[in-house]
Amino acid sequence: MQAPPTDAASSQAGGDAGGAAAGKLLFDISAIDRTKLVADRAMIEKWNPHRHEMALLDGVVWHSEDLSHGVGVKHIRSDEFWVRGHFPGKPMFPGVLMIETAAQLACYLFIRRKTEPTLAVFLRIEQAAFRSAVVPGDDFFILCREVKRQKRRFISEVQGIVGDRIAFDAQISGMSVDP
């Protein structure tokens, strides 16, 4: 596993009150091998409760040792449930599913620090901006940087990228609840 992002790389993202500045990544991912997984779907399912068509995260390609930063991947396929209707003849991965994919990564990182799996739900989406379309055939990478953590709650900045394009960014918060 690679070393966590340096402070210089994190500060490169700059940022406004709610996350990364437009056009800048949350943290430096240049040293991360995005072709290898540190957690596949089976490992993610041990910690996250999402199943069937709502298990959106295909893998985790990297996370920092303290699980405060991570990079996940979703391979956008042409046979997914949303393709037929969003939009006929020009399918685009819905923004709400981009956010959900990011929330699943944020929850995975948060829950992994606990001694056993628990249910974590996300509570708030703030300052979301959708910047670029995501379409079937794309490898959609999610960057997650936790900005606040408590025993039962977290706040994370999240970002989706395809190639060198930023598809969205937002700040989300979540909390663990009794199953």
PALO-567499 format. One record per atom (N, C-alpha, C, O): residue number from 1; x, y, z; atom name. Coordinates in steps of 0.2 Angstrom, whole numbers, always signed. Example, Ala and Ser with C-alpha at 12.3 -4.5 7.8 and 13.67 -1.06 7.14 Angstrom:
% PALO-567499
    n      u      v      w  atom
    1    +66    -28    +39     N
    1    +62    -22    +39    CA
    1    +66    -16    +39     C
    1    +71    -17    +42     O
    2    +64    -11    +35     N
    2    +68     -5    +36    CA
    2    +64     +0    +39     C
    2    +67     +6    +40     O
//
This chain:
% PALO-567499
    n      u      v      w  atom
    1     +4     -6     +0     N
    1     +0     +0     +0    CA
    1     +4     +6     +0     C
    1     +9     +6     +4     O
    2     +3    +11     -4     N
    2     +7    +17     -4    CA
    2     +6    +21     +2     C
    2     +1    +20     +6     O
    3    +11    +26     +3     N
    3    +10    +31     +8    CA
    3     +5    +35     +8     C
    3     +2    +37     +2     O
    4     +2    +38    +13     N
    4     -3    +43    +13    CA
    4     -1    +49     +9     C
    4     +5    +50     +9     O
    5     -6    +53     +7     N
    5     -4    +59     +4    CA
    5     -1    +64     +8     C
    5     -2    +64    +14     O
    6     +4    +67     +6     N
    6     +8    +72    +10    CA
    6     +4    +78    +11     C
    6     -1    +80     +8     O
    7     +5    +82    +16     N
    7     +2    +88    +18    CA
    7     +2    +93    +12     C
    7     -3    +97    +10     O
    8     +8    +93     +8     N
    8     +9    +97     +2    CA
    8     +4    +95     -3     C
    8     +1   +100     -6     O
    9     +3    +89     -4     N
    9     -2    +86     -9    CA
    9     -9    +88     -7     C
    9    -13    +90    -11     O
   10    -10    +87     -1     N
   10    -17    +89     +2    CA
   10    -18    +97     +1     C
   10    -24    +99     -1     O
   11    -14   +101     +3     N
   11    -15   +108     +2    CA
   11    -15   +110     -5     C
   11    -18   +116     -6     O
   12    -12   +106     -9     N
   12    -13   +108    -16    CA
   12    -20   +109    -19     C
   12    -22   +113    -23     O
   13    -24   +105    -15     N
   13    -31   +105    -17    CA
   13    -34   +112    -15     C
   13    -40   +114    -18     O
   14    -31   +116    -11     N
   14    -34   +122     -9    CA
   14    -40   +121     -6     C
   14    -41   +117     -1     O
   15    -45   +124     -9     N
   15    -52   +123     -7    CA
   15    -56   +129     -4     C
   15    -53   +134     -2     O
   16    -62   +128     -5     N
   16    -67   +133     -2    CA
   16    -70   +130     +4     C
   16    -67   +125     +6     O
   17    -75   +133     +7     N
   17    -77   +131    +13    CA
   17    -80   +124    +13     C
   17    -80   +121    +18     O
   18    -81   +121     +7     N
   18    -85   +115     +7    CA
   18    -81   +109     +3     C
   18    -83   +104     +3     O
   19    -74   +111     +1     N
   19    -71   +105     -2    CA
   19    -66   +108     -7     C
   19    -63   +113     -6     O
   20    -64   +104    -11     N
   20    -59   +105    -16    CA
   20    -61   +111    -21     C
   20    -67   +112    -22     O
   21    -56   +115    -22     N
   21    -58   +120    -27    CA
   21    -59   +117    -34     C
   21    -56   +112    -36     O
   22    -63   +121    -38     N
   22    -65   +118    -44    CA
   22    -58   +117    -48     C
   22    -54   +121    -49     O
   23    -58   +111    -51     N
   23    -52   +109    -55    CA
   23    -46   +106    -52     C
   23    -42   +104    -55     O
   24    -47   +105    -45     N
   24    -41   +102    -41    CA
   24    -43    +96    -38     C
   24    -49    +96    -35     O
   25    -39    +91    -37     N
   25    -40    +85    -34    CA
   25    -40    +86    -26     C
   25    -36    +90    -24     O
   26    -44    +82    -23     N
   26    -44    +82    -15    CA
   26    -37    +81    -12     C
   26    -35    +84     -7     O
   27    -33    +76    -16     N
   27    -26    +75    -14    CA
   27    -23    +72    -19     C
   27    -26    +69    -24     O
   28    -16    +71    -19     N
   28    -12    +69    -24    CA
   28    -13    +61    -25     C
   28    -12    +57    -20     O
   29    -15    +59    -31     N
   29    -16    +52    -32    CA
   29    -11    +49    -37     C
   29    -11    +43    -40     O
   30     -6    +53    -39     N
   30     -1    +51    -44    CA
   30     +3    +45    -43     C
   30     +5    +41    -47     O
   31     +4    +44    -36     N
   31     +8    +38    -34    CA
   31     +4    +32    -33     C
   31     +6    +26    -31     O
   32     -3    +32    -34     N
   32     -7    +27    -32    CA
   32     -9    +23    -39     C
   32    -10    +25    -44     O
   33     -8    +16    -38     N
   33     -9    +12    -44    CA
   33    -16    +10    -44     C
   33    -19     +6    -40     O
   34    -20    +13    -49     N
   34    -27    +12    -49    CA
   34    -29     +6    -52     C
   34    -35     +5    -54     O
   35    -25     +2    -54     N
   35    -26     -5    -57    CA
   35    -27    -10    -52     C
   35    -29    -16    -54     O
   36    -25     -9    -46     N
   36    -25    -14    -41    CA
   36    -30    -13    -35     C
   36    -31     -7    -34     O
   37    -33    -18    -33     N
   37    -37    -17    -27    CA
   37    -34    -19    -21     C
   37    -31    -24    -20     O
   38    -36    -15    -15     N
   38    -34    -17     -9    CA
   38    -40    -20     -5     C
   38    -40    -23     +0     O
   39    -46    -19     -8     N
   39    -53    -22     -6    CA
   39    -57    -23    -12     C
   39    -59    -18    -16     O
   40    -59    -29    -13     N
   40    -64    -31    -19    CA
   40    -71    -31    -16     C
   40    -72    -29    -10     O
   41    -76    -32    -20     N
   41    -83    -32    -18    CA
   41    -84    -37    -12     C
   41    -88    -35     -8     O
   42    -81    -42    -12     N
   42    -82    -47     -6    CA
   42    -80    -44     +0     C
   42    -83    -44     +5     O
   43    -74    -41     +0     N
   43    -71    -37     +6    CA
   43    -76    -31     +8     C
   43    -77    -30    +14     O
   44    -78    -28     +3     N
   44    -82    -22     +5    CA
   44    -89    -24     +8     C
   44    -92    -21    +12     O
   45    -92    -30     +5     N
   45    -98    -33     +8    CA
   45    -97    -35    +15     C
   45   -102    -35    +19     O
   46    -91    -36    +17     N
   46    -90    -38    +24    CA
   46    -92    -32    +29     C
   46    -93    -33    +35     O
   47    -91    -26    +26     N
   47    -91    -20    +30    CA
   47    -97    -16    +29     C
   47   -100    -13    +33     O
   48    -99    -16    +22     N
   48   -105    -12    +20    CA
   48   -111    -16    +19     C
   48   -110    -22    +16     O
   49   -117    -14    +21     N
   49   -123    -18    +20    CA
   49   -126    -18    +13     C
   49   -131    -22    +12     O
   50   -124    -14     +8     N
   50   -127    -13     +2    CA
   50   -126    -19     -2     C
   50   -121    -23     -2     O
   51   -132    -21     -5     N
   51   -132    -27     -9    CA
   51   -136    -26    -16     C
   51   -139    -21    -17     O
   52   -135    -31    -20     N
   52   -138    -31    -27    CA
   52   -137    -25    -31     C
   52   -131    -22    -31     O
   53   -142    -22    -34     N
   53   -140    -16    -38    CA
   53   -138    -10    -34     C
   53   -136     -5    -37     O
   54   -139    -10    -28     N
   54   -137     -4    -24    CA
   54   -130     -5    -21     C
   54   -127     +0    -18     O
   55   -126    -10    -22     N
   55   -119    -11    -21    CA
   55   -115     -8    -26     C
   55   -114    -11    -31     O
   56   -114     -1    -26     N
   56   -111     +3    -32    CA
   56   -104     +2    -32     C
   56   -101     +3    -37     O
   57   -100     +2    -26     N
   57    -93     +2    -26    CA
   57    -90     -5    -28     C
   57    -91    -10    -25     O
   58    -86     -5    -33     N
   58    -83    -11    -36    CA
   58    -77    -13    -32     C
   58    -75    -19    -32     O
   59    -73     -8    -30     N
   59    -67     -9    -26    CA
   59    -64     -3    -23     C
   59    -66     +2    -24     O
   60    -59     -5    -19     N
   60    -55     +1    -16    CA
   60    -48     +0    -18     C
   60    -46     -6    -17     O
   61    -46     +5    -21     N
   61    -39     +4    -24    CA
   61    -33     +6    -20     C
   61    -28     +4    -20     O
   62    -35    +10    -15     N
   62    -30    +13    -10    CA
   62    -34    +16     -4     C
   62    -39    +19     -5     O
   63    -31    +15     +2     N
   63    -33    +19     +8    CA
   63    -27    +21    +12     C
   63    -22    +17    +12     O
   64    -27    +26    +15     N
   64    -21    +28    +20    CA
   64    -21    +23    +26     C
   64    -26    +20    +27     O
   65    -16    +23    +29     N
   65    -15    +18    +35    CA
   65    -21    +19    +40     C
   65    -23    +15    +43     O
   66    -22    +26    +41     N
   66    -27    +27    +46    CA
   66    -34    +27    +44     C
   66    -39    +29    +47     O
   67    -35    +26    +37     N
   67    -42    +25    +34    CA
   67    -45    +32    +34     C
   67    -51    +32    +33     O
   68    -42    +37    +34     N
   68    -45    +44    +33    CA
   68    -45    +46    +26     C
   68    -49    +51    +25     O
   69    -41    +43    +22     N
   69    -41    +45    +14    CA
   69    -42    +38    +11     C
   69    -40    +33    +13     O
   70    -46    +38     +5     N
   70    -46    +32     +1    CA
   70    -48    +34     -6     C
   70    -51    +39     -8     O
   71    -47    +29    -10     N
   71    -49    +29    -17    CA
   71    -53    +23    -19     C
   71    -50    +18    -18     O
   72    -59    +24    -22     N
   72    -63    +18    -24    CA
   72    -64    +18    -31     C
   72    -63    +23    -34     O
   73    -67    +13    -34     N
   73    -68    +13    -41    CA
   73    -75    +10    -42     C
   73    -77     +5    -39     O
   74    -78    +12    -47     N
   74    -85     +9    -50    CA
   74    -84     +9    -57     C
   74    -82    +14    -61     O
   75    -84     +3    -60     N
   75    -84     +2    -67    CA
   75    -91     +3    -70     C
   75    -96     +0    -68     O
   76    -92     +8    -74     N
   76    -99    +10    -77    CA
   76   -100     +6    -83     C
   76    -97     +6    -88     O
   77   -105     +1    -82     N
   77   -107     -4    -87    CA
   77   -113     -2    -91     C
   77   -118     +2    -88     O
   78   -114     -4    -97     N
   78   -120     -3   -101    CA
   78   -126     -7    -99     C
   78   -131     -6   -101     O
   79   -125    -12    -94     N
   79   -131    -16    -93    CA
   79   -134    -14    -86     C
   79   -138    -18    -83     O
   80   -132     -8    -83     N
   80   -134     -6    -76    CA
   80   -142     -4    -77     C
   80   -144     -2    -82     O
   81   -145     -4    -71     N
   81   -152     -3    -71    CA
   81   -154     +4    -73     C
   81   -160     +5    -76     O
   82   -150     +9    -73     N
   82   -152    +16    -74    CA
   82   -151    +18    -82     C
   82   -153    +23    -84     O
   83   -147    +14    -85     N
   83   -145    +15    -92    CA
   83   -151    +16    -97     C
   83   -151    +21   -101     O
   84   -156    +12    -96     N
   84   -161    +12   -101    CA
   84   -165    +19   -100     C
   84   -168    +21   -105     O
   85   -166    +21    -94     N
   85   -170    +27    -94    CA
   85   -167    +34    -92     C
   85   -170    +39    -92     O
   86   -160    +34    -91     N
   86   -156    +40    -89    CA
   86   -150    +41    -94     C
   86   -145    +40    -92     O
   87   -151    +43   -100     N
   87   -157    +45   -104    CA
   87   -157    +40   -110     C
   87   -151    +38   -112     O
   88   -163    +39   -113     N
   88   -163    +34   -119    CA
   88   -159    +37   -124     C
   88   -160    +43   -126     O
   89   -154    +33   -127     N
   89   -150    +35   -132    CA
   89   -144    +39   -130     C
   89   -139    +39   -134     O
   90   -144    +41   -124     N
   90   -138    +45   -122    CA
   90   -137    +44   -114     C
   90   -138    +48   -110     O
   91   -135    +38   -112     N
   91   -135    +36   -105    CA
   91   -130    +40   -101     C
   91   -124    +40   -104     O
   92   -131    +43    -95     N
   92   -127    +46    -91    CA
   92   -128    +44    -84     C
   92   -134    +44    -82     O
   93   -123    +42    -81     N
   93   -123    +40    -74    CA
   93   -126    +45    -69     C
   93   -123    +51    -69     O
   94   -132    +44    -66     N
   94   -135    +49    -62    CA
   94   -131    +52    -57     C
   94   -127    +49    -53     O
   95   -131    +59    -56     N
   95   -128    +62    -50    CA
   95   -129    +59    -44     C
   95   -125    +59    -39     O
   96   -135    +58    -42     N
   96   -137    +55    -36    CA
   96   -133    +48    -35     C
   96   -132    +46    -29     O
   97   -132    +44    -40     N
   97   -128    +38    -39    CA
   97   -121    +39    -38     C
   97   -117    +35    -35     O
   98   -119    +45    -41     N
   98   -112    +47    -40    CA
   98   -111    +48    -33     C
   98   -106    +46    -30     O
   99   -115    +52    -30     N
   99   -115    +54    -23    CA
   99   -116    +47    -18     C
   99   -112    +46    -14     O
  100   -120    +43    -20     N
  100   -121    +36    -17    CA
  100   -115    +32    -17     C
  100   -113    +29    -12     O
  101   -112    +32    -23     N
  101   -105    +28    -23    CA
  101   -100    +31    -18     C
  101    -97    +27    -15     O
  102   -100    +38    -18     N
  102    -95    +41    -14    CA
  102    -97    +40     -6     C
  102    -92    +38     -2     O
  103   -103    +40     -5     N
  103   -105    +38     +2    CA
  103   -103    +31     +4     C
  103   -102    +30    +10     O
  104   -104    +27     -1     N
  104   -102    +20     +1    CA
  104    -95    +19     +3     C
  104    -93    +15     +7     O
  105    -90    +23     -1     N
  105    -83    +23     +1    CA
  105    -82    +26     +7     C
  105    -78    +24    +12     O
  106    -85    +32     +9     N
  106    -84    +35    +15    CA
  106    -86    +31    +21     C
  106    -83    +31    +26     O
  107    -92    +28    +20     N
  107    -95    +23    +25    CA
  107    -90    +17    +26     C
  107    -88    +15    +32     O
  108    -87    +14    +21     N
  108    -83     +9    +21    CA
  108    -76    +11    +25     C
  108    -74     +7    +30     O
  109    -74    +17    +24     N
  109    -68    +19    +28    CA
  109    -69    +20    +35     C
  109    -65    +18    +39     O
  110    -75    +23    +36     N
  110    -77    +24    +43    CA
  110    -78    +18    +47     C
  110    -76    +17    +53     O
  111    -82    +13    +44     N
  111    -84     +7    +48    CA
  111    -77     +3    +49     C
  111    -77     -1    +54     O
  112    -73     +3    +44     N
  112    -67     -2    +45    CA
  112    -63     +0    +51     C
  112    -59     -5    +53     O
  113    -63     +6    +54     N
  113    -60     +7    +60    CA
  113    -63     +4    +66     C
  113    -60     +5    +71     O
  114    -69     +2    +65     N
  114    -73     -1    +71    CA
  114    -71     -8    +72     C
  114    -68    -11    +67     O
  115    -72    -11    +77     N
  115    -70    -18    +78    CA
  115    -74    -23    +75     C
  115    -72    -29    +73     O
  116    -80    -21    +73     N
  116    -85    -25    +69    CA
  116    -89    -21    +65     C
  116    -90    -15    +66     O
  117    -92    -24    +59     N
  117    -96    -20    +55    CA
  117   -102    -18    +59     C
  117   -105    -21    +63     O
  118   -104    -12    +56     N
  118   -110     -8    +59    CA
  118   -114     -5    +53     C
  118   -111     -4    +48     O
  119   -120     -3    +54     N
  119   -123     +1    +49    CA
  119   -122     +8    +49     C
  119   -123    +11    +55     O
  120   -119    +11    +44     N
  120   -118    +18    +44    CA
  120   -122    +21    +38     C
  120   -123    +18    +33     O
  121   -126    +27    +40     N
  121   -130    +30    +35    CA
  121   -127    +37    +34     C
  121   -124    +40    +38     O
  122   -129    +39    +28     N
  122   -126    +46    +27    CA
  122   -132    +51    +28     C
  122   -138    +50    +26     O
  123   -130    +57    +31     N
  123   -135    +61    +33    CA
  123   -136    +68    +29     C
  123   -142    +71    +29     O
  124   -131    +70    +26     N
  124   -131    +77    +23    CA
  124   -126    +77    +17     C
  124   -121    +74    +17     O
  125   -129    +80    +12     N
  125   -125    +82     +6    CA
  125   -124    +89     +6     C
  125   -129    +93     +6     O
  126   -118    +92     +5     N
  126   -117    +99     +5    CA
  126   -113   +101     -1     C
  126   -108    +97     -2     O
  127   -114   +107     -4     N
  127   -110   +110     -9    CA
  127   -108   +105    -14     C
  127   -102   +105    -17     O
  128   -113   +101    -17     N
  128   -112    +96    -22    CA
  128   -112   +100    -29     C
  128   -116   +105    -30     O
  129   -107    +99    -33     N
  129   -107   +102    -40    CA
  129   -105    +96    -45     C
  129   -100    +92    -44     O
  130   -109    +96    -50     N
  130   -108    +91    -55    CA
  130   -105    +94    -61     C
  130   -107    +99    -64     O
  131    -99    +92    -63     N
  131    -95    +95    -68    CA
  131    -94    +92    -74     C
  131    -92    +95    -79     O
  132    -95    +85    -75     N
  132    -93    +82    -81    CA
  132    -98    +75    -81     C
  132    -99    +72    -76     O
  133   -100    +73    -87     N
  133   -104    +67    -88    CA
  133   -100    +61    -86     C
  133    -94    +61    -88     O
  134   -103    +56    -84     N
  134   -100    +49    -83    CA
  134   -104    +44    -87     C
  134   -110    +44    -86     O
  135   -101    +40    -91     N
  135   -105    +36    -96    CA
  135   -103    +29    -96     C
  135    -97    +28    -94     O
  136   -107    +24    -98     N
  136   -105    +17    -99    CA
  136    -98    +17   -102     C
  136    -97    +20   -107     O
  137    -94    +12    -99     N
  137    -87    +11   -102    CA
  137    -82    +15    -98     C
  137    -76    +14    -98     O
  138    -84    +20    -94     N
  138    -80    +24    -90    CA
  138    -78    +20    -83     C
  138    -82    +16    -81     O
  139    -72    +21    -81     N
  139    -69    +19    -74    CA
  139    -70    +25    -70     C
  139    -66    +30    -71     O
  140    -74    +25    -65     N
  140    -76    +31    -61    CA
  140    -73    +30    -54     C
  140    -74    +25    -51     O
  141    -68    +34    -53     N
  141    -64    +34    -47    CA
  141    -67    +39    -42     C
  141    -68    +45    -44     O
  142    -67    +37    -36     N
  142    -70    +41    -30    CA
  142    -64    +43    -26     C
  142    -61    +38    -23     O
  143    -63    +49    -24     N
  143    -58    +51    -19    CA
  143    -62    +53    -13     C
  143    -67    +56    -13     O
  144    -60    +51     -7     N
  144    -63    +53     -1    CA
  144    -58    +55     +4     C
  144    -53    +52     +5     O
  145    -59    +61     +7     N
  145    -55    +63    +13    CA
  145    -59    +65    +19     C
  145    -63    +70    +18     O
  146    -58    +62    +24     N
  146    -62    +63    +30    CA
  146    -59    +69    +33     C
  146    -53    +70    +34     O
  147    -64    +74    +35     N
  147    -62    +80    +38    CA
  147    -64    +81    +45     C
  147    -61    +85    +49     O
  148    -68    +77    +47     N
  148    -70    +76    +54    CA
  148    -73    +70    +56     C
  148    -76    +66    +52     O
  149    -71    +67    +62     N
  149    -73    +60    +64    CA
  149    -74    +61    +72     C
  149    -70    +63    +76     O
  150    -80    +58    +73     N
  150    -81    +57    +80    CA
  150    -83    +49    +81     C
  150    -83    +45    +76     O
  151    -85    +47    +87     N
  151    -86    +40    +88    CA
  151    -92    +37    +84     C
  151    -91    +32    +81     O
  152    -97    +41    +83     N
  152   -103    +39    +78    CA
  152   -104    +43    +72     C
  152   -108    +41    +68     O
  153   -100    +48    +71     N
  153   -101    +53    +65    CA
  153    -95    +54    +62     C
  153    -90    +54    +64     O
  154    -96    +56    +55     N
  154    -90    +58    +51    CA
  154    -93    +63    +46     C
  154    -99    +64    +44     O
  155    -88    +67    +44     N
  155    -89    +72    +38    CA
  155    -83    +71    +33     C
  155    -77    +70    +35     O
  156    -85    +70    +27     N
  156    -80    +68    +22    CA
  156    -81    +73    +16     C
  156    -86    +74    +14     O
  157    -75    +75    +13     N
  157    -75    +78     +6    CA
  157    -74    +72     +1     C
  157    -70    +68     +2     O
  158    -78    +72     -4     N
  158    -78    +67     -9    CA
  158    -78    +70    -16     C
  158    -80    +76    -17     O
  159    -75    +66    -20     N
  159    -74    +69    -27    CA
  159    -74    +63    -32     C
  159    -72    +57    -30     O
  160    -77    +63    -38     N
  160    -77    +58    -43    CA
  160    -73    +60    -49     C
  160    -74    +66    -51     O
  161    -69    +56    -51     N
  161    -65    +58    -57    CA
  161    -66    +52    -63     C
  161    -66    +46    -61     O
  162    -65    +54    -69     N
  162    -65    +50    -75    CA
  162    -59    +52    -78     C
  162    -59    +58    -81     O
  163    -53    +48    -79     N
  163    -47    +50    -82    CA
  163    -44    +56    -78     C
  163    -43    +56    -72     O
  164    -44    +62    -82     N
  164    -41    +68    -78    CA
  164    -47    +73    -77     C
  164    -46    +79    -75     O
  165    -53    +71    -78     N
  165    -59    +75    -78    CA
  165    -62    +74    -71     C
  165    -63    +69    -69     O
  166    -64    +80    -68     N
  166    -68    +79    -61    CA
  166    -75    +79    -63     C
  166    -77    +84    -66     O
  167    -78    +74    -61     N
  167    -86    +73    -63    CA
  167    -90    +77    -58     C
  167    -95    +80    -59     O
  168    -88    +76    -51     N
  168    -92    +80    -46    CA
  168    -87    +81    -40     C
  168    -82    +77    -39     O
  169    -90    +85    -35     N
  169    -87    +85    -29    CA
  169    -92    +87    -24     C
  169    -97    +91    -26     O
  170    -91    +86    -18     N
  170    -96    +87    -13    CA
  170    -93    +86     -6     C
  170    -88    +83     -5     O
  171    -97    +88     -1     N
  171    -96    +86     +6    CA
  171   -102    +82     +9     C
  171   -107    +84     +8     O
  172   -100    +76    +12     N
  172   -106    +72    +15    CA
  172   -104    +71    +22     C
  172    -99    +71    +24     O
  173   -110    +69    +26     N
  173   -109    +67    +33    CA
  173   -113    +61    +34     C
  173   -118    +60    +30     O
  174   -111    +57    +39     N
  174   -114    +51    +40    CA
  174   -113    +49    +47     C
  174   -110    +53    +51     O
  175   -117    +44    +49     N
  175   -117    +42    +56    CA
  175   -118    +34    +57     C
  175   -122    +32    +52     O
  176   -115    +31    +62     N
  176   -117    +24    +63    CA
  176   -123    +24    +67     C
  176   -125    +28    +71     O
  177   -127    +19    +65     N
  177   -134    +18    +69    CA
  177   -134    +10    +71     C
  177   -131     +6    +68     O
  178   -138     +9    +75     N
  178   -139     +2    +77    CA
  178   -143     -2    +71     C
  178   -148     +1    +69     O
  179   -141     -8    +69     N
  179   -144    -11    +64    CA
  179   -151    -13    +66     C
  179   -154    -16    +62     O
//
